[in-house]
Amino acid sequence: MGSEIQRSETTLRVNGKPHTLLLDHRRVLLDVLREDLGLTGAKKGCDHGQCGACTVLAAGRRVNSCLLLAVALDGSEITTIEGLPADGEGPHPLQRAFLDRDAFQCGYCTPGQICSAVGMLAEAAAGHPSHVTDPAAPSGGPVPLDRPEIRERLSGNLCRCGAYPRIVEAVEDVIP
């Protein structure tokens, strides 16, 4: 058996722009974003999907980009922190809220925190329950986001600086 590297032409629509690349089947989305496309907002933290620093949106859902093989996302819409807001006009409301609330210290986890918050707001609006959602709540409708619900939904994103209270406050500021 040879050790020939398997590659496939893969098209990713990143922040509204198509990018067609010839990719090694073993490359993860995070490395493609950072090394091939120069989008360095998503960070390489643990490289095991445990810290959330690499969180981006794939087809509007939050994902750990360090775990996803890029070729498996062929044709997908990917949104990184650089793509928020989609209209390019000023900061996304969550970015503004993070600034206003001083919801970061070193800033390393901030892009992943913001992308995760964008995704979780959409999940809650679509009625997806979390571990702490009241089981008696009617299903199918938006899930109300109180502090415990926000904390649970963002629990996959770690912050070494401990800015969690301010992050929760920033998310509360943008809840419709």
C-alpha positions as CSV (number, residue, x, y, z in Angstrom):
1,M,0.0,0.0,0.0
2,G,1.3,3.4,-0.9
3,S,1.3,6.4,1.3
4,E,-0.2,8.6,-1.3
5,I,-2.1,11.6,0.2
6,Q,-5.7,11.7,-0.7
7,R,-7.0,15.1,-1.8
8,S,-10.3,16.4,-3.0
9,E,-11.5,19.6,-4.5
10,T,-13.6,21.2,-1.9
11,T,-15.7,24.4,-2.0
12,L,-16.5,26.2,1.2
13,R,-18.5,29.4,1.2
14,V,-16.8,31.3,4.0
15,N,-18.3,34.6,5.1
16,G,-20.3,34.8,1.9
17,K,-17.5,34.1,-0.5
18,P,-16.8,30.8,-2.2
19,H,-13.3,29.3,-1.9
20,T,-12.4,26.2,-3.9
21,L,-9.4,24.4,-2.6
22,L,-7.6,21.1,-3.2
23,L,-7.6,19.7,0.3
24,D,-5.9,16.8,2.0
25,H,-8.7,14.6,3.4
26,R,-7.1,14.8,6.9
27,R,-7.2,18.6,7.2
28,V,-9.6,20.1,9.7
29,L,-11.6,23.2,9.0
30,L,-9.8,25.3,11.6
31,D,-6.4,24.7,9.8
32,V,-8.0,25.6,6.4
33,L,-9.5,28.8,7.8
34,R,-6.3,29.9,9.5
35,E,-3.6,28.7,7.1
36,D,-5.2,28.7,3.7
37,L,-7.7,31.5,4.0
38,G,-5.9,33.8,6.5
39,L,-8.9,33.9,8.8
40,T,-7.2,33.8,12.2
41,G,-10.2,34.8,14.4
42,A,-11.0,31.2,15.3
43,K,-8.2,30.1,17.7
44,K,-6.5,26.8,18.2
45,G,-6.9,26.1,21.9
46,C,-7.0,22.5,23.0
47,D,-7.2,21.0,19.5
48,H,-9.6,18.3,21.0
49,G,-13.0,20.1,20.8
50,Q,-13.0,20.7,24.6
51,C,-12.4,24.5,24.9
52,G,-14.5,26.1,22.2
53,A,-11.9,28.6,21.1
54,C,-12.3,27.4,17.5
55,T,-16.1,27.7,17.4
56,V,-17.5,28.9,14.0
57,L,-20.9,28.5,12.4
58,A,-21.5,25.9,9.7
59,A,-24.8,26.3,8.0
60,G,-25.8,28.5,11.0
61,R,-25.0,25.9,13.6
62,R,-22.1,26.3,16.0
63,V,-19.3,23.8,15.5
64,N,-15.8,23.1,16.8
65,S,-13.8,23.6,13.7
66,C,-10.8,21.8,15.1
67,L,-12.8,18.5,14.9
68,L,-14.4,18.8,11.5
69,L,-12.7,17.5,8.4
70,A,-12.9,20.3,5.8
71,V,-13.7,18.0,2.9
72,A,-16.8,16.8,4.8
73,L,-18.1,20.4,4.6
74,D,-18.0,20.6,0.8
75,G,-20.6,23.2,-0.3
76,S,-21.3,24.4,3.3
77,E,-21.8,28.0,4.4
78,I,-19.2,28.8,7.1
79,T,-19.3,32.0,9.2
80,T,-16.4,33.0,11.2
81,I,-16.0,35.9,13.6
82,E,-14.6,37.9,10.6
83,G,-18.0,37.4,8.8
84,L,-20.1,38.9,11.6
85,P,-22.2,40.9,10.8
86,A,-23.1,39.6,7.3
87,D,-23.8,43.1,6.0
88,G,-20.3,44.3,7.0
89,E,-21.7,47.4,8.6
90,G,-20.2,47.9,12.1
91,P,-19.9,45.2,14.7
92,H,-22.5,42.5,15.2
93,P,-24.8,43.3,18.2
94,L,-23.0,40.6,20.2
95,Q,-19.6,42.1,19.4
96,R,-20.9,45.5,20.5
97,A,-22.3,43.9,23.7
98,F,-19.0,42.2,24.5
99,L,-17.3,45.6,24.1
100,D,-19.9,47.5,26.1
101,R,-19.8,44.9,29.0
102,D,-16.0,44.4,28.9
103,A,-16.8,40.7,28.5
104,F,-13.2,39.7,27.7
105,Q,-9.8,40.1,29.2
106,C,-7.1,38.5,27.1
107,G,-9.5,38.1,24.2
108,Y,-8.3,34.7,23.1
109,C,-11.6,32.9,23.6
110,T,-13.7,35.9,22.5
111,P,-14.3,35.0,18.8
112,G,-15.4,31.5,19.8
113,Q,-17.6,32.8,22.6
114,I,-19.3,35.2,20.2
115,C,-19.8,32.6,17.4
116,S,-21.1,30.2,20.0
117,A,-23.5,32.8,21.4
118,V,-24.8,33.6,17.9
119,G,-25.5,29.9,17.3
120,M,-27.1,29.3,20.7
121,L,-29.4,32.3,20.3
122,A,-30.6,30.8,17.0
123,E,-31.0,27.3,18.7
124,A,-33.1,28.8,21.5
125,A,-35.2,30.8,19.1
126,A,-35.8,27.6,17.1
127,G,-37.0,25.8,20.2
128,H,-34.1,23.5,20.8
129,P,-34.0,22.6,24.5
130,S,-30.9,22.4,26.6
131,H,-30.1,20.3,29.7
132,V,-31.6,22.9,32.0
133,T,-34.7,23.7,29.9
134,D,-37.8,23.0,32.0
135,P,-39.2,19.7,30.7
136,A,-42.7,21.0,31.4
137,A,-42.2,23.9,28.9
138,P,-44.2,23.6,25.7
139,S,-42.0,22.2,22.9
140,G,-41.6,23.8,19.5
141,G,-41.6,27.4,20.6
142,P,-38.6,29.6,21.5
143,V,-36.9,28.7,24.7
144,P,-36.7,31.6,27.2
145,L,-33.1,32.5,28.0
146,D,-32.4,33.2,31.6
147,R,-29.0,33.2,33.2
148,P,-28.9,29.4,34.0
149,E,-30.0,28.7,30.4
150,I,-27.4,31.0,28.9
151,R,-24.6,29.5,31.1
152,E,-25.6,25.9,30.2
153,R,-25.7,26.7,26.5
154,L,-22.3,28.4,26.5
155,S,-20.7,25.8,28.8
156,G,-18.7,24.3,25.9
157,N,-16.7,27.5,25.6
158,L,-14.0,28.0,28.2
159,C,-12.4,31.3,29.4
160,R,-9.2,31.1,31.3
161,C,-9.6,34.7,32.5
162,G,-12.9,34.1,34.1
163,A,-15.0,36.7,32.2
164,Y,-18.1,34.5,32.4
165,P,-20.4,36.9,34.4
166,R,-19.7,39.6,31.8
167,I,-20.2,37.2,28.9
168,V,-23.6,36.2,30.3
169,E,-24.5,39.9,30.7
170,A,-23.5,40.6,27.1
171,V,-25.7,37.8,25.8
172,E,-28.6,39.1,28.0
173,D,-28.2,42.5,26.4
174,V,-29.0,41.1,22.9
175,I,-31.8,38.8,23.7
176,P,-34.8,39.9,21.7
